[in-house]
Amino acid sequence: MATEAQISKSSKTPKFSTRVVRRCWRCGRKRGYMRDFELCRICFRELANRGELPGIRKASW
């Protein structure tokens, strides 16, 4: 989990647009981030397994 200082630092507007750090809104993780859901892969999986993300279901074939 990211510290409050890291989260607040990444929320500021950067000097250059390539320095934007996108973070998960639940845990603050920056790696494994999915833009469509604004979640990291871990939080995405937890919410999807619980059925809390509309339109997402576990694949089976």
C-alpha distance matrix in Angstrom:
0.0 3.8 6.6 9.4 11.6 10.0 9.9 13.4 14.7 14.0 15.7 18.9 21.6 21.9 25.3 25.6 24.6 23.2 20.4 18.7 15.0 14.1 10.6 9.9 11.1 9.3 5.6 6.1 6.2 9.6 11.2 13.1 13.5 16.6 18.5 20.7 18.2 15.5 13.0 11.2 13.3 11.4 11.5 14.9 16.2 15.3 17.0 19.8 20.6 20.9 23.1 21.3 21.5 25.2 27.1 24.7 26.1 25.7 28.2 31.0 34.1
3.8 0.0 3.8 6.6 8.2 6.2 6.6 10.0 11.0 10.6 12.6 15.5 18.3 18.5 21.8 22.4 21.7 20.6 17.5 15.9 12.4 12.2 9.1 9.6 10.8 10.2 6.8 5.1 6.1 8.4 10.9 13.6 13.5 16.7 18.0 20.7 18.5 15.3 13.6 12.2 14.9 13.9 13.7 16.8 18.7 18.1 19.3 22.1 23.4 23.6 25.4 23.3 23.2 26.6 28.5 26.5 28.2 28.1 30.4 33.4 36.4
6.6 3.8 0.0 3.8 5.4 5.3 6.4 8.7 10.0 11.0 12.7 15.0 18.3 18.7 21.9 23.0 22.8 22.1 18.7 17.3 14.2 14.5 11.8 12.6 12.9 12.5 9.5 8.0 9.7 11.7 14.5 17.3 16.9 20.1 21.0 23.7 21.5 18.1 16.7 15.7 18.7 17.5 17.0 20.1 22.1 21.1 22.2 25.2 26.5 26.3 28.2 25.8 26.0 29.4 31.5 29.7 31.5 31.5 34.0 37.0 40.1
9.4 6.6 3.8 0.0 3.8 5.5 5.1 6.1 8.5 10.0 10.7 12.9 16.5 17.5 20.8 22.4 22.2 22.1 18.6 17.0 14.3 14.5 12.1 13.0 12.4 12.5 10.5 8.8 11.6 13.3 16.6 19.2 18.1 20.9 21.2 23.7 21.5 18.0 17.3 17.1 20.4 19.4 18.3 21.3 23.6 22.5 23.0 26.2 27.7 27.2 28.8 26.0 26.1 29.3 31.7 30.3 32.4 32.9 35.5 38.7 41.8
11.6 8.2 5.4 3.8 0.0 3.8 5.5 5.2 6.0 8.6 10.0 11.2 14.7 15.2 18.1 20.0 20.4 20.3 16.6 15.6 13.4 14.6 12.9 14.8 14.7 15.5 13.4 10.8 12.9 13.6 16.9 20.1 19.1 22.1 22.1 25.0 23.3 19.6 19.2 18.8 22.1 21.6 20.9 23.6 26.1 25.4 25.9 28.9 30.6 30.3 31.8 29.1 28.8 32.0 34.1 32.7 34.9 35.3 37.6 40.9 43.8
10.0 6.2 5.3 5.5 3.8 0.0 3.8 5.5 5.1 6.2 8.7 10.4 13.4 13.5 16.6 17.8 17.9 17.3 13.7 12.7 10.0 11.4 9.9 12.2 12.9 14.0 11.6 8.5 9.9 10.0 13.3 16.5 15.7 18.8 19.0 22.2 20.7 17.0 16.6 15.8 19.1 19.0 18.6 21.1 23.5 23.3 24.0 26.6 28.5 28.6 29.9 27.4 26.8 29.9 31.8 30.2 32.4 32.6 34.7 38.0 40.8
9.9 6.6 6.4 5.1 5.5 3.8 0.0 3.8 5.5 5.3 6.3 9.1 12.3 13.3 16.8 17.9 17.4 17.2 14.0 12.0 9.3 9.6 7.7 9.7 9.7 11.2 9.7 6.5 9.0 9.5 13.2 15.9 14.3 16.9 16.8 19.6 17.9 14.2 14.1 14.1 17.7 17.7 16.6 18.9 21.7 21.4 21.5 24.3 26.4 26.2 27.3 24.5 23.9 26.9 28.9 27.6 30.1 30.6 32.9 36.3 39.3
13.4 10.0 8.7 6.1 5.2 5.5 3.8 0.0 3.8 5.5 5.1 6.8 10.5 12.0 15.3 17.2 17.1 17.6 14.3 12.5 10.8 11.6 10.7 12.8 12.2 14.1 13.1 10.1 12.8 12.9 16.6 19.3 17.4 19.7 19.0 21.8 20.3 16.5 17.1 17.6 21.3 21.4 20.0 22.2 25.2 24.7 24.6 27.3 29.6 29.2 30.1 27.1 26.5 29.2 31.3 30.4 33.0 33.9 36.2 39.6 42.6
14.7 11.0 10.0 8.5 6.0 5.1 5.5 3.8 0.0 3.8 5.5 5.7 8.8 9.2 12.3 14.2 14.6 15.0 11.4 10.4 9.2 11.2 11.1 14.1 14.3 16.4 15.0 11.5 13.2 12.4 15.9 18.9 17.3 20.0 19.2 22.3 21.4 17.6 18.3 18.3 21.8 22.3 21.5 23.5 26.4 26.5 26.5 29.0 31.3 31.4 32.2 29.3 28.4 31.1 32.9 31.8 34.4 35.1 37.0 40.5 43.2
14.0 10.6 11.0 10.0 8.6 6.2 5.3 5.5 3.8 0.0 3.8 5.5 7.7 8.1 11.7 12.6 12.2 12.3 9.0 7.2 5.6 7.4 7.9 11.3 12.0 14.6 13.5 9.8 11.1 9.6 13.1 15.9 13.9 16.4 15.5 18.7 18.0 14.3 15.2 15.3 18.9 19.9 19.1 20.6 23.7 24.1 24.0 26.2 28.8 29.0 29.6 26.8 25.5 28.1 29.7 28.6 31.3 32.0 33.8 37.3 39.9
15.7 12.6 12.7 10.7 10.0 8.7 6.3 5.1 5.5 3.8 0.0 3.8 6.5 8.7 12.4 13.6 12.8 13.8 11.2 8.5 7.8 8.4 8.9 11.6 11.2 14.3 14.1 10.8 12.9 11.9 15.6 17.8 15.2 17.0 15.5 18.2 17.4 13.7 15.3 16.3 20.1 21.0 19.6 21.0 24.3 24.5 23.8 26.1 28.9 28.8 29.0 25.9 24.7 27.0 28.8 28.2 31.2 32.3 34.2 37.9 40.6
18.9 15.5 15.0 12.9 11.2 10.4 9.1 6.8 5.7 5.5 3.8 0.0 3.8 6.2 9.5 11.5 11.5 13.2 10.5 8.8 9.5 11.1 12.3 15.3 15.0 18.1 17.7 14.3 16.2 14.8 18.3 20.7 18.2 20.0 18.2 21.0 20.7 17.1 18.9 19.8 23.5 24.6 23.3 24.6 28.0 28.2 27.6 29.8 32.6 32.6 32.7 29.6 28.2 30.4 32.1 31.6 34.6 35.8 37.6 41.2 43.8
21.6 18.3 18.3 16.5 14.7 13.4 12.3 10.5 8.8 7.7 6.5 3.8 0.0 3.8 6.8 8.5 8.4 10.9 8.9 7.5 9.6 11.5 13.7 16.9 17.0 20.3 20.2 16.7 18.1 16.0 19.1 21.3 18.7 20.1 17.8 20.7 21.0 17.6 19.9 20.9 24.4 26.1 25.0 25.7 29.2 29.9 29.1 30.9 34.0 34.1 33.9 30.9 29.1 30.9 32.3 32.0 35.2 36.4 37.9 41.6 44.0
21.9 18.5 18.7 17.5 15.2 13.5 13.3 12.0 9.2 8.1 8.7 6.2 3.8 0.0 3.8 5.4 6.5 8.3 6.0 6.3 8.9 11.7 14.3 17.9 18.7 21.9 21.3 17.5 18.2 15.6 18.3 20.8 18.7 20.4 18.4 21.7 22.3 18.9 20.9 21.3 24.6 26.4 25.8 26.6 29.8 30.8 30.4 32.0 35.0 35.5 35.5 32.7 30.8 32.7 33.8 33.2 36.2 37.1 38.3 42.0 44.2
25.3 21.8 21.9 20.8 18.1 16.6 16.8 15.3 12.3 11.7 12.4 9.5 6.8 3.8 0.0 3.8 6.8 8.8 7.5 9.1 12.1 15.1 17.9 21.5 22.5 25.6 24.9 21.2 21.6 18.8 21.1 23.7 21.8 23.4 21.4 24.6 25.6 22.3 24.4 24.7 27.8 29.8 29.4 30.0 33.2 34.4 34.0 35.5 38.5 39.1 39.0 36.3 34.2 36.0 36.9 36.3 39.4 40.2 41.3 44.8 46.9
25.6 22.4 23.0 22.4 20.0 17.8 17.9 17.2 14.2 12.6 13.6 11.5 8.5 5.4 3.8 0.0 3.8 5.5 5.7 7.8 11.2 14.1 17.4 21.0 22.4 25.6 25.0 21.3 21.1 17.9 19.8 21.9 20.1 21.5 19.4 22.7 24.1 21.2 23.3 23.5 26.3 28.6 28.5 28.7 31.9 33.4 33.0 34.2 37.2 38.2 37.9 35.4 33.0 34.7 35.2 34.6 37.6 38.3 39.1 42.6 44.4
24.6 21.7 22.8 22.2 20.4 17.9 17.4 17.1 14.6 12.2 12.8 11.5 8.4 6.5 6.8 3.8 0.0 3.8 5.4 5.9 9.7 11.8 15.4 18.7 20.2 23.6 23.3 19.8 19.6 16.3 18.0 19.7 17.5 18.4 16.1 19.2 20.9 18.2 20.6 21.0 23.7 26.3 26.1 25.9 29.1 30.8 30.3 31.2 34.4 35.3 34.8 32.4 29.8 31.3 31.7 31.2 34.3 35.1 35.8 39.4 41.2
23.2 20.6 22.1 22.1 20.3 17.3 17.2 17.6 15.0 12.3 13.8 13.2 10.9 8.3 8.8 5.5 3.8 0.0 3.8 5.6 8.6 11.0 14.5 17.9 20.0 23.1 22.4 18.9 18.0 14.4 15.5 17.3 15.7 17.0 15.3 18.7 20.4 17.8 19.6 19.4 21.8 24.5 24.8 24.6 27.6 29.5 29.3 30.0 33.1 34.4 34.1 32.0 29.4 31.1 31.2 30.3 33.1 33.6 34.1 37.6 39.2
20.4 17.5 18.7 18.6 16.6 13.7 14.0 14.3 11.4 9.0 11.2 10.5 8.9 6.0 7.5 5.7 5.4 3.8 0.0 3.8 6.2 9.6 12.6 16.3 18.2 21.2 20.1 16.4 15.8 12.4 14.2 16.6 15.1 17.0 15.7 19.3 20.3 17.2 18.7 18.4 21.1 23.3 23.5 23.9 26.9 28.4 28.4 29.6 32.4 33.6 33.6 31.3 29.1 31.2 31.7 30.6 33.4 33.8 34.6 38.1 40.0
18.7 15.9 17.3 17.0 15.6 12.7 12.0 12.5 10.4 7.2 8.5 8.8 7.5 6.3 9.1 7.8 5.9 5.6 3.8 0.0 3.8 6.4 9.7 13.2 14.9 18.1 17.5 13.9 13.8 10.6 12.9 14.9 12.7 14.4 12.7 16.2 17.0 13.8 15.6 15.8 18.8 21.0 20.8 21.1 24.3 25.7 25.4 26.6 29.6 30.5 30.4 27.9 25.7 27.7 28.5 27.6 30.5 31.2 32.2 35.8 37.9
15.0 12.4 14.2 14.3 13.4 10.0 9.3 10.8 9.2 5.6 7.8 9.5 9.6 8.9 12.1 11.2 9.7 8.6 6.2 3.8 0.0 3.8 6.4 10.1 12.2 15.0 14.0 10.4 10.0 6.9 9.6 12.0 10.0 12.3 11.5 15.1 15.3 11.8 12.9 12.6 15.8 17.7 17.5 18.2 21.3 22.5 22.5 24.0 26.7 27.6 27.8 25.5 23.6 26.0 26.9 25.6 28.3 28.8 30.1 33.6 35.9
14.1 12.2 14.5 14.5 14.6 11.4 9.6 11.6 11.2 7.4 8.4 11.1 11.5 11.7 15.1 14.1 11.8 11.0 9.6 6.4 3.8 0.0 3.8 7.0 9.1 12.1 11.9 8.7 8.5 6.0 8.7 10.1 7.3 9.2 8.2 11.7 11.5 8.0 9.4 9.7 13.0 15.1 14.5 14.9 18.1 19.4 19.0 20.5 23.4 24.2 24.2 21.8 19.8 22.2 23.2 22.0 24.8 25.5 27.0 30.6 33.0
10.6 9.1 11.8 12.1 12.9 9.9 7.7 10.7 11.1 7.9 8.9 12.3 13.7 14.3 17.9 17.4 15.4 14.5 12.6 9.7 6.4 3.8 0.0 3.8 6.2 8.7 8.1 5.1 5.4 4.5 7.9 9.3 6.8 9.2 9.3 12.3 11.0 7.3 7.4 7.5 11.2 12.4 11.6 12.7 15.9 16.6 16.5 18.4 21.0 21.6 22.1 19.6 18.2 21.0 22.4 20.9 23.5 24.1 25.9 29.5 32.2
9.9 9.6 12.6 13.0 14.8 12.2 9.7 12.8 14.1 11.3 11.6 15.3 16.9 17.9 21.5 21.0 18.7 17.9 16.3 13.2 10.1 7.0 3.8 0.0 3.8 5.5 5.7 4.6 5.3 6.5 8.8 9.1 6.6 8.3 9.2 11.3 8.9 5.7 4.4 5.3 9.0 9.7 8.1 9.5 12.7 13.0 12.8 15.0 17.5 17.9 18.5 16.0 14.9 17.9 19.6 18.0 20.4 21.1 23.3 26.8 29.8
11.1 10.8 12.9 12.4 14.7 12.9 9.7 12.2 14.3 12.0 11.2 15.0 17.0 18.7 22.5 22.4 20.2 20.0 18.2 14.9 12.2 9.1 6.2 3.8 0.0 3.8 6.0 5.8 8.3 9.9 12.6 12.8 10.1 11.0 11.1 12.4 9.5 6.6 6.3 8.4 11.9 12.0 9.3 10.9 14.2 13.7 12.7 15.4 18.0 17.6 18.0 15.0 14.3 17.3 19.5 18.5 21.1 22.3 24.9 28.4 31.6
9.3 10.2 12.5 12.5 15.5 14.0 11.2 14.1 16.4 14.6 14.3 18.1 20.3 21.9 25.6 25.6 23.6 23.1 21.2 18.1 15.0 12.1 8.7 5.5 3.8 0.0 3.8 6.1 8.3 11.1 13.2 13.2 11.4 12.5 13.5 14.5 11.1 9.0 7.1 8.4 11.2 10.2 7.2 9.8 12.5 11.2 10.7 13.9 15.8 15.2 16.3 13.6 13.7 17.1 19.6 18.1 20.2 21.1 24.0 27.3 30.6
5.6 6.8 9.5 10.5 13.4 11.6 9.7 13.1 15.0 13.5 14.1 17.7 20.2 21.3 24.9 25.0 23.3 22.4 20.1 17.5 14.0 11.9 8.1 5.7 6.0 3.8 0.0 3.8 5.6 9.1 11.2 12.0 11.1 13.2 14.8 16.4 13.4 10.9 8.5 8.1 10.9 9.4 7.8 11.0 13.1 12.0 12.7 15.8 17.2 17.1 18.7 16.5 16.6 20.1 22.3 20.4 22.1 22.4 25.1 28.3 31.5
6.1 5.1 8.0 8.8 10.8 8.5 6.5 10.1 11.5 9.8 10.8 14.3 16.7 17.5 21.2 21.3 19.8 18.9 16.4 13.9 10.4 8.7 5.1 4.6 5.8 6.1 3.8 0.0 3.8 6.4 9.4 11.1 9.8 12.5 13.5 15.9 13.5 10.3 8.8 8.3 11.7 11.3 10.2 12.8 15.4 15.0 15.5 18.2 20.1 20.2 21.5 19.1 18.6 21.9 23.8 22.0 24.1 24.5 26.8 30.1 33.2
6.2 6.1 9.7 11.6 12.9 9.9 9.0 12.8 13.2 11.1 12.9 16.2 18.1 18.2 21.6 21.1 19.6 18.0 15.8 13.8 10.0 8.5 5.4 5.3 8.3 8.3 5.6 3.8 0.0 3.8 5.9 7.8 7.5 10.9 12.6 15.3 13.4 10.5 8.4 6.4 9.3 9.3 9.4 11.8 13.9 14.3 15.4 17.5 19.3 20.1 21.5 19.6 18.8 22.1 23.5 21.3 23.1 23.0 25.0 28.2 31.0
9.6 8.4 11.7 13.3 13.6 10.0 9.5 12.9 12.4 9.6 11.9 14.8 16.0 15.6 18.8 17.9 16.3 14.4 12.4 10.6 6.9 6.0 4.5 6.5 9.9 11.1 9.1 6.4 3.8 0.0 3.8 6.6 6.1 9.7 11.0 14.3 13.3 10.3 9.2 7.2 10.1 11.3 11.9 13.3 15.7 16.8 17.6 19.2 21.4 22.6 23.4 21.6 20.2 23.2 24.2 22.1 24.1 24.0 25.6 28.9 31.4
11.2 10.9 14.5 16.6 16.9 13.3 13.2 16.6 15.9 13.1 15.6 18.3 19.1 18.3 21.1 19.8 18.0 15.5 14.2 12.9 9.6 8.7 7.9 8.8 12.6 13.2 11.2 9.4 5.9 3.8 0.0 3.8 5.4 9.2 11.5 14.5 13.9 11.7 10.0 7.0 8.5 10.1 11.8 12.7 14.4 16.2 17.6 18.5 20.4 22.2 23.2 21.9 20.3 23.3 23.8 21.3 22.9 22.3 23.5 26.6 28.9
13.1 13.6 17.3 19.2 20.1 16.5 15.9 19.3 18.9 15.9 17.8 20.7 21.3 20.8 23.7 21.9 19.7 17.3 16.6 14.9 12.0 10.1 9.3 9.1 12.8 13.2 12.0 11.1 7.8 6.6 3.8 0.0 3.8 6.7 9.8 12.3 11.7 10.5 8.4 5.2 5.4 8.1 10.0 10.0 11.5 13.9 15.2 15.6 17.5 19.7 20.4 19.5 17.6 20.5 20.6 17.9 19.4 18.7 19.8 22.9 25.2
13.5 13.5 16.9 18.1 19.1 15.7 14.3 17.4 17.3 13.9 15.2 18.2 18.7 18.7 21.8 20.1 17.5 15.7 15.1 12.7 10.0 7.3 6.8 6.6 10.1 11.4 11.1 9.8 7.5 6.1 5.4 3.8 0.0 3.8 6.3 9.1 8.6 6.9 5.7 4.2 6.2 9.2 9.6 9.2 11.9 14.0 14.3 14.9 17.6 19.2 19.4 17.9 15.8 18.4 18.8 16.7 18.9 19.0 20.2 23.7 26.1
16.6 16.7 20.1 20.9 22.1 18.8 16.9 19.7 20.0 16.4 17.0 20.0 20.1 20.4 23.4 21.5 18.4 17.0 17.0 14.4 12.3 9.2 9.2 8.3 11.0 12.5 13.2 12.5 10.9 9.7 9.2 6.7 3.8 0.0 3.8 5.6 5.8 5.6 5.5 5.9 6.9 10.3 10.2 8.4 11.3 13.8 13.3 13.3 16.4 18.0 17.5 16.1 13.4 15.5 15.6 13.8 16.3 16.8 18.0 21.6 24.0
18.5 18.0 21.0 21.2 22.1 19.0 16.8 19.0 19.2 15.5 15.5 18.2 17.8 18.4 21.4 19.4 16.1 15.3 15.7 12.7 11.5 8.2 9.3 9.2 11.1 13.5 14.8 13.5 12.6 11.0 11.5 9.8 6.3 3.8 0.0 3.8 5.5 4.9 7.1 8.8 10.6 13.7 12.9 11.1 14.4 16.6 15.4 15.5 19.0 20.2 19.2 17.4 14.3 15.9 16.1 15.1 18.2 19.3 20.4 24.1 26.4
20.7 20.7 23.7 23.7 25.0 22.2 19.6 21.8 22.3 18.7 18.2 21.0 20.7 21.7 24.6 22.7 19.2 18.7 19.3 16.2 15.1 11.7 12.3 11.3 12.4 14.5 16.4 15.9 15.3 14.3 14.5 12.3 9.1 5.6 3.8 0.0 3.8 5.9 8.1 10.5 11.5 14.5 13.2 10.6 13.8 16.0 14.2 13.7 17.4 18.5 16.9 15.1 11.7 12.7 12.6 12.2 15.5 17.2 18.3 22.1 24.3
18.2 18.5 21.5 21.5 23.3 20.7 17.9 20.3 21.4 18.0 17.4 20.7 21.0 22.3 25.6 24.1 20.9 20.4 20.3 17.0 15.3 11.5 11.0 8.9 9.5 11.1 13.4 13.5 13.4 13.3 13.9 11.7 8.6 5.8 5.5 3.8 0.0 3.8 5.3 8.4 9.8 12.0 10.0 7.8 11.3 12.9 10.8 11.1 14.7 15.4 14.2 12.0 9.0 10.8 11.7 11.0 14.3 16.0 17.9 21.6 24.4
15.5 15.3 18.1 18.0 19.6 17.0 14.2 16.5 17.6 14.3 13.7 17.1 17.6 18.9 22.3 21.2 18.2 17.8 17.2 13.8 11.8 8.0 7.3 5.7 6.6 9.0 10.9 10.3 10.5 10.3 11.7 10.5 6.9 5.6 4.9 5.9 3.8 0.0 3.8 7.0 9.8 11.8 9.8 8.9 12.7 13.8 12.4 13.5 16.8 17.3 16.7 14.2 11.9 14.2 15.4 14.5 17.6 19.0 20.9 24.7 27.4
13.0 13.6 16.7 17.3 19.2 16.6 14.1 17.1 18.3 15.2 15.3 18.9 19.9 20.9 24.4 23.3 20.6 19.6 18.7 15.6 12.9 9.4 7.4 4.4 6.3 7.1 8.5 8.8 8.4 9.2 10.0 8.4 5.7 5.5 7.1 8.1 5.3 3.8 0.0 3.8 6.5 8.0 6.1 5.8 9.4 10.5 9.7 11.2 14.1 14.9 14.9 12.8 11.1 14.1 15.4 13.7 16.2 17.0 19.2 22.7 25.7
11.2 12.2 15.7 17.1 18.8 15.8 14.1 17.6 18.3 15.3 16.3 19.8 20.9 21.3 24.7 23.5 21.0 19.4 18.4 15.8 12.6 9.7 7.5 5.3 8.4 8.4 8.1 8.3 6.4 7.2 7.0 5.2 4.2 5.9 8.8 10.5 8.4 7.0 3.8 0.0 3.8 5.5 5.5 6.0 8.7 10.2 10.8 12.0 14.3 15.7 16.4 14.9 13.5 16.7 17.5 15.1 17.0 17.0 18.9 22.3 25.1
13.3 14.9 18.7 20.4 22.1 19.1 17.7 21.3 21.8 18.9 20.1 23.5 24.4 24.6 27.8 26.3 23.7 21.8 21.1 18.8 15.8 13.0 11.2 9.0 11.9 11.2 10.9 11.7 9.3 10.1 8.5 5.4 6.2 6.9 10.6 11.5 9.8 9.8 6.5 3.8 0.0 3.8 5.7 5.0 6.1 8.7 10.1 10.3 12.1 14.3 15.1 14.6 13.1 16.2 16.5 13.5 14.7 14.1 15.8 19.0 21.7
11.4 13.9 17.5 19.4 21.6 19.0 17.7 21.4 22.3 19.9 21.0 24.6 26.1 26.4 29.8 28.6 26.3 24.5 23.3 21.0 17.7 15.1 12.4 9.7 12.0 10.2 9.4 11.3 9.3 11.3 10.1 8.1 9.2 10.3 13.7 14.5 12.0 11.8 8.0 5.5 3.8 0.0 3.8 5.4 5.3 6.3 8.8 9.9 10.8 12.6 14.4 13.9 13.4 17.0 17.8 14.7 15.4 14.5 16.7 19.6 22.7
11.5 13.7 17.0 18.3 20.9 18.6 16.6 20.0 21.5 19.1 19.6 23.3 25.0 25.8 29.4 28.5 26.1 24.8 23.5 20.8 17.5 14.5 11.6 8.1 9.3 7.2 7.8 10.2 9.4 11.9 11.8 10.0 9.6 10.2 12.9 13.2 10.0 9.8 6.1 5.5 5.7 3.8 0.0 3.8 5.4 5.1 6.2 8.4 9.9 10.8 12.2 11.0 10.8 14.5 16.0 13.4 14.7 14.7 17.4 20.5 23.9
14.9 16.8 20.1 21.3 23.6 21.1 18.9 22.2 23.5 20.6 21.0 24.6 25.7 26.6 30.0 28.7 25.9 24.6 23.9 21.1 18.2 14.9 12.7 9.5 10.9 9.8 11.0 12.8 11.8 13.3 12.7 10.0 9.2 8.4 11.1 10.6 7.8 8.9 5.8 6.0 5.0 5.4 3.8 0.0 3.8 5.5 5.3 6.0 8.5 10.0 10.5 9.6 8.3 11.7 12.7 9.9 11.5 11.7 14.3 17.7 20.9
16.2 18.7 22.1 23.6 26.1 23.5 21.7 25.2 26.4 23.7 24.3 28.0 29.2 29.8 33.2 31.9 29.1 27.6 26.9 24.3 21.3 18.1 15.9 12.7 14.2 12.5 13.1 15.4 13.9 15.7 14.4 11.5 11.9 11.3 14.4 13.8 11.3 12.7 9.4 8.7 6.1 5.3 5.4 3.8 0.0 3.8 5.5 5.1 6.0 8.5 9.8 10.2 9.6 12.9 13.4 10.0 10.3 9.5 12.2 15.2 18.6
15.3 18.1 21.1 22.5 25.4 23.3 21.4 24.7 26.5 24.1 24.5 28.2 29.9 30.8 34.4 33.4 30.8 29.5 28.4 25.7 22.5 19.4 16.6 13.0 13.7 11.2 12.0 15.0 14.3 16.8 16.2 13.9 14.0 13.8 16.6 16.0 12.9 13.8 10.5 10.2 8.7 6.3 5.1 5.5 3.8 0.0 3.8 5.6 5.4 6.4 8.8 8.8 9.7 13.3 14.7 11.7 11.9 11.5 14.8 17.4 21.0
17.0 19.3 22.2 23.0 25.9 24.0 21.5 24.6 26.5 24.0 23.8 27.6 29.1 30.4 34.0 33.0 30.3 29.3 28.4 25.4 22.5 19.0 16.5 12.8 12.7 10.7 12.7 15.5 15.4 17.6 17.6 15.2 14.3 13.3 15.4 14.2 10.8 12.4 9.7 10.8 10.1 8.8 6.2 5.3 5.5 3.8 0.0 3.8 5.5 5.1 6.2 5.2 6.1 9.8 11.8 9.5 10.4 11.3 14.8 17.8 21.4
19.8 22.1 25.2 26.2 28.9 26.6 24.3 27.3 29.0 26.2 26.1 29.8 30.9 32.0 35.5 34.2 31.2 30.0 29.6 26.6 24.0 20.5 18.4 15.0 15.4 13.9 15.8 18.2 17.5 19.2 18.5 15.6 14.9 13.3 15.5 13.7 11.1 13.5 11.2 12.0 10.3 9.9 8.4 6.0 5.1 5.6 3.8 0.0 3.8 5.4 5.0 5.9 5.5 8.4 9.3 6.3 6.7 7.6 11.1 14.1 17.7
20.6 23.4 26.5 27.7 30.6 28.5 26.4 29.6 31.3 28.8 28.9 32.6 34.0 35.0 38.5 37.2 34.4 33.1 32.4 29.6 26.7 23.4 21.0 17.5 18.0 15.8 17.2 20.1 19.3 21.4 20.4 17.5 17.6 16.4 19.0 17.4 14.7 16.8 14.1 14.3 12.1 10.8 9.9 8.5 6.0 5.4 5.5 3.8 0.0 3.8 5.4 7.7 8.7 11.3 12.0 9.0 7.7 7.4 11.1 13.3 17.1
20.9 23.6 26.3 27.2 30.3 28.6 26.2 29.2 31.4 29.0 28.8 32.6 34.1 35.5 39.1 38.2 35.3 34.4 33.6 30.5 27.6 24.2 21.6 17.9 17.6 15.2 17.1 20.2 20.1 22.6 22.2 19.7 19.2 18.0 20.2 18.5 15.4 17.3 14.9 15.7 14.3 12.6 10.8 10.0 8.5 6.4 5.1 5.4 3.8 0.0 3.8 5.6 8.1 10.7 12.5 10.3 9.7 10.5 14.3 16.4 20.1
23.1 25.4 28.2 28.8 31.8 29.9 27.3 30.1 32.2 29.6 29.0 32.7 33.9 35.5 39.0 37.9 34.8 34.1 33.6 30.4 27.8 24.2 22.1 18.5 18.0 16.3 18.7 21.5 21.5 23.4 23.2 20.4 19.4 17.5 19.2 16.9 14.2 16.7 14.9 16.4 15.1 14.4 12.2 10.5 9.8 8.8 6.2 5.0 5.4 3.8 0.0 3.8 5.6 7.2 9.0 7.5 7.4 9.4 13.1 15.5 19.1
21.3 23.3 25.8 26.0 29.1 27.4 24.5 27.1 29.3 26.8 25.9 29.6 30.9 32.7 36.3 35.4 32.4 32.0 31.3 27.9 25.5 21.8 19.6 16.0 15.0 13.6 16.5 19.1 19.6 21.6 21.9 19.5 17.9 16.1 17.4 15.1 12.0 14.2 12.8 14.9 14.6 13.9 11.0 9.6 10.2 8.8 5.2 5.9 7.7 5.6 3.8 0.0 3.8 6.3 9.3 8.6 10.0 12.3 15.8 18.6 22.2
21.5 23.2 26.0 26.1 28.8 26.8 23.9 26.5 28.4 25.5 24.7 28.2 29.1 30.8 34.2 33.0 29.8 29.4 29.1 25.7 23.6 19.8 18.2 14.9 14.3 13.7 16.6 18.6 18.8 20.2 20.3 17.6 15.8 13.4 14.3 11.7 9.0 11.9 11.1 13.5 13.1 13.4 10.8 8.3 9.6 9.7 6.1 5.5 8.7 8.1 5.6 3.8 0.0 3.8 6.4 5.8 8.4 11.2 14.2 17.5 20.8
25.2 26.6 29.4 29.3 32.0 29.9 26.9 29.2 31.1 28.1 27.0 30.4 30.9 32.7 36.0 34.7 31.3 31.1 31.2 27.7 26.0 22.2 21.0 17.9 17.3 17.1 20.1 21.9 22.1 23.2 23.3 20.5 18.4 15.5 15.9 12.7 10.8 14.2 14.1 16.7 16.2 17.0 14.5 11.7 12.9 13.3 9.8 8.4 11.3 10.7 7.2 6.3 3.8 0.0 3.8 5.6 8.4 11.9 14.5 17.6 20.6
27.1 28.5 31.5 31.7 34.1 31.8 28.9 31.3 32.9 29.7 28.8 32.1 32.3 33.8 36.9 35.2 31.7 31.2 31.7 28.5 26.9 23.2 22.4 19.6 19.5 19.6 22.3 23.8 23.5 24.2 23.8 20.6 18.8 15.6 16.1 12.6 11.7 15.4 15.4 17.5 16.5 17.8 16.0 12.7 13.4 14.7 11.8 9.3 12.0 12.5 9.0 9.3 6.4 3.8 0.0 3.8 6.6 10.2 12.0 15.0 17.7
24.7 26.5 29.7 30.3 32.7 30.2 27.6 30.4 31.8 28.6 28.2 31.6 32.0 33.2 36.3 34.6 31.2 30.3 30.6 27.6 25.6 22.0 20.9 18.0 18.5 18.1 20.4 22.0 21.3 22.1 21.3 17.9 16.7 13.8 15.1 12.2 11.0 14.5 13.7 15.1 13.5 14.7 13.4 9.9 10.0 11.7 9.5 6.3 9.0 10.3 7.5 8.6 5.8 5.6 3.8 0.0 3.8 6.9 9.1 12.5 15.5
26.1 28.2 31.5 32.4 34.9 32.4 30.1 33.0 34.4 31.3 31.2 34.6 35.2 36.2 39.4 37.6 34.3 33.1 33.4 30.5 28.3 24.8 23.5 20.4 21.1 20.2 22.1 24.1 23.1 24.1 22.9 19.4 18.9 16.3 18.2 15.5 14.3 17.6 16.2 17.0 14.7 15.4 14.7 11.5 10.3 11.9 10.4 6.7 7.7 9.7 7.4 10.0 8.4 8.4 6.6 3.8 0.0 3.8 6.3 9.2 12.5
25.7 28.1 31.5 32.9 35.3 32.6 30.6 33.9 35.1 32.0 32.3 35.8 36.4 37.1 40.2 38.3 35.1 33.6 33.8 31.2 28.8 25.5 24.1 21.1 22.3 21.1 22.4 24.5 23.0 24.0 22.3 18.7 19.0 16.8 19.3 17.2 16.0 19.0 17.0 17.0 14.1 14.5 14.7 11.7 9.5 11.5 11.3 7.6 7.4 10.5 9.4 12.3 11.2 11.9 10.2 6.9 3.8 0.0 3.8 6.5 10.1
28.2 30.4 34.0 35.5 37.6 34.7 32.9 36.2 37.0 33.8 34.2 37.6 37.9 38.3 41.3 39.1 35.8 34.1 34.6 32.2 30.1 27.0 25.9 23.3 24.9 24.0 25.1 26.8 25.0 25.6 23.5 19.8 20.2 18.0 20.4 18.3 17.9 20.9 19.2 18.9 15.8 16.7 17.4 14.3 12.2 14.8 14.8 11.1 11.1 14.3 13.1 15.8 14.2 14.5 12.0 9.1 6.3 3.8 0.0 3.8 6.8
31.0 33.4 37.0 38.7 40.9 38.0 36.3 39.6 40.5 37.3 37.9 41.2 41.6 42.0 44.8 42.6 39.4 37.6 38.1 35.8 33.6 30.6 29.5 26.8 28.4 27.3 28.3 30.1 28.2 28.9 26.6 22.9 23.7 21.6 24.1 22.1 21.6 24.7 22.7 22.3 19.0 19.6 20.5 17.7 15.2 17.4 17.8 14.1 13.3 16.4 15.5 18.6 17.5 17.6 15.0 12.5 9.2 6.5 3.8 0.0 3.8
34.1 36.4 40.1 41.8 43.8 40.8 39.3 42.6 43.2 39.9 40.6 43.8 44.0 44.2 46.9 44.4 41.2 39.2 40.0 37.9 35.9 33.0 32.2 29.8 31.6 30.6 31.5 33.2 31.0 31.4 28.9 25.2 26.1 24.0 26.4 24.3 24.4 27.4 25.7 25.1 21.7 22.7 23.9 20.9 18.6 21.0 21.4 17.7 17.1 20.1 19.1 22.2 20.8 20.6 17.7 15.5 12.5 10.1 6.8 3.8 0.0
